Amino acid sequence: MLRRPSETQVTLTYDWSAVPPRIRQYIQFPPFGPEHLINSLHHLAELTTPTPQASTP
């Protein structure tokens, strides 16, 4: 993968190994769909995108 100097590769992982079996039997894992991953990456992009500074008088 070729990246430009202004780009960053992001890896988002979830570790469910600490969730006890008694909880796993009531909650389907992962407890959210793939769209959550996409939303997380969009939110990260928003947080890391520079915004113009408001001018001060």
C-alpha distances in whole Angstrom, upper triangle without the diagonal:
4,6,10,13,14,11,11,10,13,14,17,20,23,26,29,30,33,34,38,39,41,39,37,40,40,37,34,31,28,31,29,27,23,24,25,21,20,23,22,19,21,23,21,19,23,24,21,22,24,28,30,33,37,39,42,45
4,7,10,12,10,11,10,14,16,19,22,26,28,31,33,35,37,40,42,44,42,40,43,43,39,37,34,31,34,31,29,25,26,26,23,22,24,23,20,21,24,21,19,23,23,20,21,23,26,28,31,35,37,40,43
4,6,8,6,8,8,12,15,18,21,25,27,31,32,35,36,40,41,44,41,39,42,42,39,36,33,31,33,30,28,25,25,25,22,20,22,21,17,19,21,18,16,19,20,17,17,19,22,25,28,31,33,36,40
4,5,5,8,10,14,17,20,24,27,30,33,35,37,38,42,44,46,43,42,45,45,41,39,36,33,35,32,30,27,27,27,23,22,23,22,19,19,21,18,16,19,19,16,16,17,20,22,25,28,30,33,37
4,6,8,11,14,18,21,24,27,30,34,35,37,39,42,44,46,44,42,46,45,42,40,37,34,36,33,32,29,28,28,25,23,24,23,19,20,21,18,16,19,19,15,15,16,19,21,23,27,29,31,35
4,7,10,13,17,19,23,26,29,32,35,36,37,41,43,45,42,41,44,44,40,38,35,32,34,31,30,27,26,25,22,21,22,20,17,17,18,15,13,15,15,12,11,12,15,17,20,24,25,28,32
4,7,10,13,16,19,23,26,29,31,33,34,38,40,42,39,37,41,40,37,35,32,29,30,28,27,23,23,22,19,18,19,17,14,15,16,13,11,14,14,11,11,13,17,19,22,25,28,31,34
4,6,10,13,16,20,22,26,28,29,31,34,36,39,36,34,38,37,34,32,29,26,28,25,24,21,21,20,17,16,17,15,12,14,15,11,10,14,13,10,12,14,18,21,23,26,29,32,35
4,7,10,13,17,20,23,25,27,28,32,33,36,33,31,35,35,31,29,26,23,25,23,22,19,19,18,15,15,16,14,11,14,15,12,11,15,15,13,14,17,21,24,26,29,32,35,39
4,6,10,13,16,20,22,23,25,28,30,32,30,28,31,31,28,26,23,20,22,20,19,16,16,15,12,12,14,11,8,11,12,9,10,14,13,12,14,17,20,24,26,29,32,35,38
4,6,10,13,16,18,20,21,25,27,29,26,25,28,28,25,23,19,17,19,18,17,14,16,14,10,12,14,11,9,13,14,11,13,16,16,15,17,21,24,27,29,32,35,38,42
4,7,10,13,16,17,18,22,24,26,23,21,25,25,21,20,16,14,16,14,14,12,13,11,8,10,12,9,8,12,12,10,13,16,15,15,18,21,24,28,30,32,36,38,42
4,7,10,12,14,15,19,20,23,20,18,22,22,19,17,14,11,14,13,14,12,14,12,9,12,14,11,12,15,15,14,16,19,18,19,22,25,27,31,33,36,39,41,45
4,6,9,11,11,15,17,19,16,15,18,19,15,14,11,9,11,11,13,12,14,12,10,14,15,12,13,17,17,16,19,21,20,21,24,27,29,33,35,37,41,42,46
4,6,7,9,12,14,17,15,13,17,18,15,14,11,10,12,14,15,15,18,15,14,17,18,16,17,21,20,19,22,24,23,24,27,30,33,36,38,40,43,45,49
4,6,6,9,11,13,11,10,13,14,12,11,8,8,10,12,15,16,18,16,15,19,19,17,19,23,22,21,25,27,26,27,30,33,35,39,40,42,46,47,51
4,6,8,10,13,12,10,14,16,14,14,11,11,14,16,18,19,22,19,19,22,23,21,23,26,25,24,28,30,29,30,33,36,38,42,43,45,49,50,54
4,6,9,11,10,10,14,15,14,15,12,13,14,17,20,21,23,20,20,24,24,22,24,27,26,25,29,30,29,30,33,36,38,42,43,45,48,50,53
4,7,8,7,7,10,11,10,11,10,11,12,15,18,20,22,19,19,23,23,21,24,27,26,25,29,30,29,31,34,37,39,42,43,45,49,50,54
4,5,6,6,9,11,11,13,12,13,14,18,20,23,25,22,23,27,27,25,28,30,29,29,33,34,33,35,38,41,42,46,47,49,52,54,57
4,5,5,6,9,10,11,11,13,14,18,20,23,25,23,24,28,28,26,29,32,31,31,35,36,35,37,40,43,45,48,49,51,55,56,60
4,6,6,7,9,12,13,15,15,19,21,24,26,24,25,29,29,28,31,33,32,33,36,37,36,38,41,44,45,49,50,52,55,56,60
4,5,5,6,9,10,12,11,15,18,21,23,21,22,26,25,24,27,29,28,29,32,33,33,35,38,41,42,46,46,48,52,53,56
4,5,5,7,7,10,10,13,16,19,21,19,20,24,24,23,26,28,28,28,31,33,32,34,37,40,42,45,47,48,52,53,57
4,6,7,9,12,12,15,18,21,23,22,23,26,27,26,29,31,31,31,35,36,35,37,40,43,45,48,50,51,55,56,60
4,7,9,12,10,14,17,20,22,20,22,25,25,25,28,30,29,30,33,34,34,36,39,42,43,47,48,49,53,54,58
4,6,8,7,10,13,16,18,16,18,21,21,21,24,26,25,27,30,30,30,33,35,38,39,43,44,46,49,51,54
4,6,6,9,10,14,16,15,16,19,20,20,22,24,24,26,28,30,30,32,34,37,39,42,44,46,49,51,55
3,5,8,9,12,14,13,14,17,18,17,20,22,22,23,26,27,27,29,32,35,37,40,42,44,47,49,53
4,6,7,9,12,10,11,14,15,15,17,19,20,20,23,25,25,26,29,32,34,38,39,41,45,47,50
4,7,10,12,10,12,15,15,15,17,19,19,20,23,24,24,27,29,32,33,37,39,40,44,46,49
4,7,8,6,9,11,11,12,15,16,16,18,20,21,22,24,26,29,31,34,36,37,41,43,47
4,5,6,8,10,10,12,14,15,16,18,20,21,22,24,25,29,30,34,36,38,41,44,47
4,5,5,7,9,10,11,13,15,16,17,19,20,22,23,27,28,32,34,36,40,42,46
4,5,5,6,9,10,11,12,14,15,17,18,20,21,25,26,29,32,33,37,39,43
4,5,5,6,9,10,10,12,14,15,16,18,20,23,25,28,30,32,36,38,41
4,5,5,6,9,10,11,12,14,15,17,18,22,24,27,30,32,35,38,41
4,5,5,6,9,10,11,12,14,16,17,20,22,25,28,30,33,36,39
4,5,5,6,9,10,11,12,14,15,19,20,23,26,27,31,33,37
4,5,5,6,9,10,11,12,14,18,19,23,25,27,31,33,36
4,5,5,6,9,10,11,12,16,18,21,24,26,30,32,36
4,5,5,6,9,10,11,14,15,19,22,24,27,30,33
4,5,5,6,9,10,13,14,18,20,22,26,28,31
4,5,5,6,9,12,14,18,20,22,25,28,31
4,5,5,6,10,12,15,18,21,24,27,30
4,6,5,8,9,13,15,18,21,24,27
4,6,8,9,13,15,17,21,23,26
4,6,9,13,14,17,21,23,27
4,6,10,12,15,18,21,25
4,7,9,12,15,18,21
4,6,9,12,15,19
4,6,9,12,15
4,6,9,12
4,6,10
4,7
4
